[in-house]
Amino acid sequence: MISTKTAVTALWFTVTSFIIFGCFILKNQVHELETELKKINQNISTDVRNIHVLKAEWGRLNTPERLRKLAFEHIALDKIRAEQIINYSALPFENESSSVDLASTKGSSEYKKLIKTHRD
């Protein structure tokens, strides 16, 4: 028969082995989490640097002088002629027949085009 002293010793040995094994597993998990945390912190610092660079680029690209130059180069706008300016009451609205009468009284082909495109 197994004596009580031998049984207690075997029990303590088993419990101690489980505790040591558990500590080993816990240490490895903590190490993996620290490695992941380090990678996340590096990604955050990289993203912060990239945001600073993008803000600097946006500030340079959004300057009024540059935008004015690009608008002048790429948008072909003509100066407004006096014939293009009309009174608010002369604007054609839906369900109004006066716009056709106004176009015939003005005699302007551009105004007739405006009414035609407005209806389409």
Backbone torsions as a table, in degrees:
resi	resn	phi	psi	omega
1	MET	NA	152.6	179.5
2	ILE	-85.5	132.4	-179.8
3	SER	-78.2	163.0	-178.9
4	THR	-64.2	-38.0	-179.6
5	LYS	-63.1	-41.9	179.4
6	THR	-67.3	-39.6	179.6
7	ALA	-66.0	-42.9	179.0
8	VAL	-65.7	-40.7	178.5
9	THR	-63.7	-42.5	179.0
10	ALA	-65.8	-38.9	178.6
11	LEU	-64.6	-46.0	179.5
12	TRP	-65.4	-37.6	177.5
13	PHE	-63.0	-43.2	180.0
14	THR	-66.2	-45.8	179.8
15	VAL	-62.3	-44.0	178.9
16	THR	-63.1	-39.7	178.2
17	SER	-63.0	-42.9	178.2
18	PHE	-64.1	-39.7	179.6
19	ILE	-65.4	-44.1	179.3
20	ILE	-63.3	-43.8	178.8
21	PHE	-63.2	-41.6	178.2
22	GLY	-63.6	-41.4	177.9
23	CYS	-64.1	-38.4	178.5
24	PHE	-62.8	-45.8	179.0
25	ILE	-64.0	-43.7	179.5
26	LEU	-62.2	-40.0	178.6
27	LYS	-62.7	-42.7	179.2
28	ASN	-65.2	-39.1	178.9
29	GLN	-66.5	-41.1	177.8
30	VAL	-63.1	-40.8	178.8
31	HIS	-62.8	-42.6	178.5
32	GLU	-64.3	-41.3	179.1
33	LEU	-66.9	-37.6	176.7
34	GLU	-65.4	-39.7	176.9
35	THR	-63.0	-43.0	178.9
36	GLU	-65.0	-40.5	178.4
37	LEU	-63.2	-40.0	178.3
38	LYS	-62.6	-42.9	178.2
39	LYS	-64.2	-41.5	179.6
40	ILE	-63.9	-42.9	178.3
41	ASN	-64.1	-38.3	176.4
42	GLN	-64.4	-41.7	178.0
43	ASN	-63.3	-39.1	179.2
44	ILE	-64.6	-45.4	-179.7
45	SER	-65.7	-36.4	176.4
46	THR	-64.8	-42.9	179.3
47	ASP	-64.8	-38.9	178.5
48	VAL	-63.6	-43.0	177.1
49	ARG	-62.4	-43.0	179.0
50	ASN	-63.5	-37.5	177.7
51	ILE	-64.8	-41.1	177.8
52	HIS	-62.6	-41.7	178.5
53	VAL	-64.4	-43.5	-179.9
54	LEU	-65.4	-37.7	176.8
55	LYS	-64.8	-39.8	177.7
56	ALA	-64.9	-43.3	178.2
57	GLU	-64.0	-41.6	179.4
58	TRP	-63.0	-41.5	178.0
59	GLY	-61.6	-38.7	178.8
60	ARG	-72.8	-41.2	-177.4
61	LEU	-73.5	-20.0	-174.6
62	ASN	-101.3	15.6	179.0
63	THR	-69.7	142.9	-178.2
64	PRO	-59.9	-36.2	-179.7
65	GLU	-63.9	-44.5	-179.7
66	ARG	-65.7	-43.6	179.6
67	LEU	-64.2	-39.3	177.4
68	ARG	-62.3	-43.5	179.7
69	LYS	-63.6	-45.3	179.6
70	LEU	-65.1	-39.0	178.7
71	ALA	-64.5	-40.2	179.1
72	PHE	-65.5	-38.2	-178.5
73	GLU	-74.2	-38.5	-169.3
74	HIS	-106.9	-17.3	180.0
75	ILE	-111.7	114.1	-179.0
76	ALA	-91.1	89.9	178.0
77	LEU	-105.2	134.8	175.6
78	ASP	-92.3	159.0	176.5
79	LYS	-69.8	152.1	-178.5
80	ILE	-74.1	132.1	176.9
81	ARG	-95.1	159.9	-178.6
82	ALA	-64.5	-29.6	-178.5
83	GLU	-69.2	-21.4	-177.4
84	GLN	-80.8	-13.9	-177.4
85	ILE	-93.6	124.8	178.3
86	ILE	-130.9	166.2	179.7
87	ASN	-77.6	151.6	179.9
88	TYR	-60.8	-37.3	-178.8
89	SER	-68.4	-16.5	-179.8
90	ALA	-89.1	-4.0	-179.6
91	LEU	-70.3	140.4	179.3
92	PRO	-78.0	131.7	176.1
93	PHE	-115.5	160.2	179.4
94	GLU	-63.4	148.5	176.8
95	ASN	62.6	28.3	176.1
96	GLU	-120.6	131.7	178.3
97	SER	-92.2	-8.1	-177.8
98	SER	-69.2	-21.0	-179.4
99	SER	-67.2	-33.8	177.7
100	VAL	-70.4	-41.1	177.9
101	ASP	-63.7	-40.0	-179.7
102	LEU	-65.4	-39.1	179.3
103	ALA	-65.3	-37.4	-179.6
104	SER	-73.5	-31.5	179.0
105	THR	-77.3	-33.3	179.2
106	LYS	-70.7	-41.8	-179.6
107	GLY	77.0	9.1	-177.6
108	SER	-89.9	126.9	178.9
109	SER	-70.2	-30.7	178.3
110	GLU	-67.0	-37.9	178.8
111	TYR	-68.0	-36.3	177.1
112	LYS	-65.7	-38.7	176.4
113	LYS	-64.1	-39.6	178.6
114	LEU	-61.5	-44.5	179.2
115	ILE	-65.3	-41.0	-179.3
116	LYS	-63.8	-44.6	179.3
117	THR	-69.3	-30.2	178.8
118	HIS	-67.5	-38.1	-178.8
119	ARG	-74.8	-29.0	-178.7
120	ASP	-76.6	NA	NA
